[in-house]
């Protein structure tokens, strides 16, 4: 469903990605791990058509994001929960997204219920939302087209323990329906609990691509492999 193949990307003199390759099959949840500045967000932005790779390819069902006729119905993305217009309500935000994708507005209320935002909360302006509420709104927008692929950049940010548990259940339900899920996170215990496999990246290179081990083993391996690769430290 998702394939990254020999991705390279430079920003000026900084090499953000250096021959990155991995896949996310249908029905699988893949945790995308790495320290700050490792290249995770750059990978996800290339996959969703927001950044162009210098070379290599990132495809969804064999096609680049820009070649998909209606991307929102194929891939749901949450990359920045702070990007919503603060003056619009959550309801207005989702209605506009539904119209853009050619979806019935009835779908809005379905996804609001799925992410746990009440109608009263949906009528509030996004500028007054907590970070956790913005994350739920972002997930609702990602789910609007009932996509077969989910691409999420740190979706647990701002979620309390109950919210993290709810998100884990949501992603597992989606995977059971055949959805391919790629999500980045800094919370190793959550990744060990949710993901089927992990891809670790450091300094723009893939360090590991494997099935998830126990939480303690994943943490030990993460720190061993990423030592010295935190560009933002």
N, C-alpha and C positions, 0 to 999 in steps of 0.2 A: 504493500500500500504506500509506504514512504521509502524512498531510496535516495541517500546521499552518496554521490560517486565522485571521488577525487576532487573535493572542493578546495579551492585556493582563494584567498581574499587578503589583499593588503589595503591598509589605510595609511597612505603616505609611506613612511619608513617602517611602519608597524605591520608585521605579518599576523593577521587575525586568525586565519585558517591555513593549515598546511597539510594538504592531501587527506582531508577528512572523508571517510567512507563508512556508512553503516546503513542498516535497513530496519524498518518497523513493520512486521507482518500484520495482516488482519487478525483481529481477536487478541492482540497482545498489548500490554502496557509496558512502555520502555521509559525508565527514569534516565534523565540526561543530567549528569553530574559534572562538576568542575568548579574550581575557585573563581573568584571575581576576575574578569578579564580573560577567561579561558577560551572564549569564542562561542559559548552556548547561544547567546542572544543573536549573534551574527548568523549562526547556522539557521536558527528559527526564522529570522527575517529574510534570509535567502529563500528558504522553503516557501514562505508565504508571499514572495514577490516584492518585498519592500526594499531589498538590497540585491544588487547584481553581483554574482561571483566573478572573479577574474578568469577562472577556468573551472571545469568540472560541471556537474549537474545536480539538481535537487528536484525530484519528481514525486508526484502523487498519482497513483494509478498509471504510471508511465508518462505523465504529462507535467510540464512546468506549470506553476500556478497561473501564470498569465495566459496559458493556452486553454484553461478550463472555461467552458462557456458560461457557467454560473458558479463561481468558486465557492460561495457560501453554502451551496447545497452539497458540496463534496467535502470541504474541509472547514471546520470551525476553529477559529484561532482566538486566543486570549494572550496578547503580548504586552499590553500596558493598560491596566485598569484606571490609570489617571488621565487617559486621553479623552474621556467623555466630556461633552459640553456641559459645564456646571449649571447653566441656566435652564436646561431642559429637564423634564422629569424622566424617571426611568422608563415610564410607559411610553412617552414620546420617543425616547431613544430607540426602544425596541420596535415601535411601529414604523419609524423611518427605515430601520434596517430591514424589516419584513417587506415593506413596499419596494425597497431597492432590489431585493431578491425575488420579487414576484410571488411572495407568500401571502396567504390569507392572514388578516390581522388577528383572527382567532388563535393563531399559533402563538401570539404574544402571551396570552394568558396561560397557555399550556406550559411554556418554558418558565414563566414566573413561578408557577406552582412547583415546577420541577426543581428550581434552585432555592425555593423557600423564601421568596420575597412576597409579602402580602400586598393586596391591592392598595392599601393605605400607603405602604412604603413605596410602591411603584409610582404613586402620584406625587411624591415629594421630589424636589429638585435634586439632581445628582450632586450639586455643590454641597449639600448638607448630609451626604452619605458618609458613613464610616468607611474605612478601607475594606473591611470585610464585606460590607454591602456592595461596594463597587466591584469587588471580585465576583460576587454572586451575579451582579448585573452583567459583567463581562462574560461569565459562563453562560448566562441566559442568551446573550447575543450569539455566542459561539454555537449554541445548540439549536438556534432558530430553524436552520435548514435541515435538521436531523441528519447531519453529515456522517459519513463513514470514517472520517479521519478527524482527530482532535489534536491540536498543537497548542500547548499551554506553557507559558513562561512564568514559572514560580506561582502557580495558582493558589498555593496555601498561604501566601502573604496576607496578613491581616485577619486570617481566620482563627477563631478560638479553637480549643480542642474539640468541641462538639462539631464545629464547622469542618475541621480537618477530617473527622471521622465520617461526616456526611459526604465530603468530597471523595474520599476513598471508595465509599459505596457507590457513588454515582459513576466513577470511572470504571469500577469493576463491572457494573451493570452494562455499561456501554461496550466494554470489551467482550462480555458474554454474548452480546448481539452481533459481534463481528467487527466492531470498531477498532481501528488502529489508533493508539493513544501514545503521543510523545509529550512528556512534560519534564521541564527542568525544575530543580529544587536544590536547596541547601540543607534540607532536613533529611538526614540520612536514615533515621529510624522510620520516617514516613515512606521513603522510597523502598526500604527493605520490606515494609509491610504491604505496599500496594503493587509494586512493579513485578513483572515477570522476569525482566532482564534490565541491565543497566549498560549505558555507554558513558565512560568516563573520559573527559577531555581536559587537557592542560596545555597552556601555551599554544593553542591552536591545533594540537595533535590528539588523535585518539589514543588513549592510554590503556583502555580495556573495553571489551564488548562481550558480555557474558551473562549467564543466568544469575539471578540474585542469590547471594548466600545469606546466612543469618545476619541479623543486624550488627552484631559485634564484629563479625568477620568483614562485613562491608565497610564498616568504619575504619578498621585497621588497614584494610587494603587501600581505601580512599586516601588516607593520610600518607601511606607509604608511597603511593604512585604520584600524588600531586605535590609532594614536598618540593618547595622551591619554584613552583609554577604560578604562584599568585602574583600577577602583574600589578594588582591594585594594592598590595600589602605595603 
